Amino acid sequence: MLGEERYQANATRIRNLLMHYPVSAKERLVKYVELVSGSGEGRLPELQVEGRHLSMIVYFNLDIILPLILLVVLLSWRLSG
């Protein structure tokens, strides 16, 4: 597989594309750090996870799990008795 010509040609093509990419990873990192640090408070609200506003019950799906457990317990109690 490694000796096949088409794989070698594709690997060479991708290597050349990555080597001549207009913006290096280091430059991108510096731009993002400058963007976040320049926002005043050190963080961007757009990058904050919305899940931080969820209650514990919703976060752990207890609003779904507890009724199902209660249903199983009641059905098993009803069928056994």
Stockholm file with secondary structure:
# STOCKHOLM 1.0

chainA/1-81         MLGEERYQANATRIRNLLMHYPVSAKERLVKYVELVSGSGEGRLPELQVEGRHLSMIVYFNLDIILPLILLVVLLSWRLSG
#=GR chainA/1-81 SS CTTCHHHHHHHHHHHHHHHTCSSCHHHHHHHHHHHHHTTSSSSCGGGSCGGGGSCHHHHTTHHHHHHHHHHHHHHHHHHHC
#=GC SS_cons        CTTCHHHHHHHHHHHHHHHTCSSCHHHHHHHHHHHHHTTSSSSCGGGSCGGGGSCHHHHTTHHHHHHHHHHHHHHHHHHHC
//
